[in-house]
């Protein structure tokens, strides 16, 4: 299943510990996931996405904690849930071992903690 999903944060962008990410989805409701760029790391569900305008959403995302070293790499993926109530089934702060196979998602965007 493929739907266009754009994350406004460019690959390689420096990020702070907490950022507001903006994304655009052509259908559905976004769920923002972040993980340490190590492939074995779980995906952490970020803050609930809030609609800004038609297909543009914003969500609060955390990259590490107060002891995270600068230079640590993270990946961001945005899922496209069918609707807001489906998106709300993903609780902020919980983890997923793998990305859901039955839900469209963006390509990973890799960012660097500043």
N, C-alpha and C positions, 0 to 999 in steps of 0.2 A: 504494500500500500504506500503510495507516495503523495504527499501534499507539500507544497512549498512552505518551508519554515525558514525564516531569516532571523539570525541573532545579530543584533547591532554591534556586538563587541567583536573587533577583528582578531584573527589568530595572532598570537604573540603579544597581545596587549597587556600592559601592566595592570594589575588589579590590587586594590586594598583588601583588608580583611572582610569588609562588608561593602557590597556594591549593589546598585539598583540596575538590573539588566532589562533591556528592552528587546522585545522580539515581535515578529509579525507572523501570524499563521493565517493561511487562506481559509481554513475551516477548523472547527473544533475549538478547544480551550487548552492553552499551553500548561505544561507542568515542567518546571525547570529542575534539572538534575546537575550536580557537580560531583566530580571525584578527583582524587589525587591522580596524576597522569600515569601512575603505575597501573598496568592492566589488571592486576589482581585486586585493586581497591574497589569497594562497593560504591554505588551511586547514592549520594545523599539528596533527598527531596528538599528543595529550597522553599522559600516563602510562597504563599499562594499568589498566582498571577492576577493582576487587576487590569481590567480593560481601560485603556487610555483613550482610544478612538476605535473606529470600525474593526480593524484586524490587528491593532497594535496593543500590546500588553506589557506590563512592567512587573517585575518580581524582585524581591530582596534576596541576594545570594551571599553565602558565606564562603570564604576561601581560607581554610585553616582556622587557627585561633591565635591568641596573643603571643604564643611562643613559636609560631611558624616562621622559619627562616626566609628572608628575601630570596627570590630565585626559584622557589618551589613551583612546579608546574601543575596546573589543574586542567581538567577538561569539562566543558559545559555541553550538555545536550538538552534540547527542548523536545518533549513528547507532545503530540497533539491528541489529547483526550477527546472523546466524542462530544462532550459538553461540560459545562461547569460542574455539575454534580458528579460526573465521572472523575474529573480532575481532583475534586475534593476528597476522593477515596485515597489519594496519595497524601499521607499525613506529613506535614513539615517536620524535618528532623529524623524521619525514618530512612532506612536504607534498602536498596535493591541490589542483589548480587549481579543481575544481568538486566539489560534493557528488555522491556516487554516485546515479544515478537509479533503481537497482534495490534500494535499501535504505531502509526507513523512517527518518525522522529527526525530531527535535524542531524546533519553530520556533526561530529564533535568539533568544538572550537577550543583550541589549547591556549591558555593564558598563563601569565607568570606573576606570581606574588611580588609586589614591589616592597 
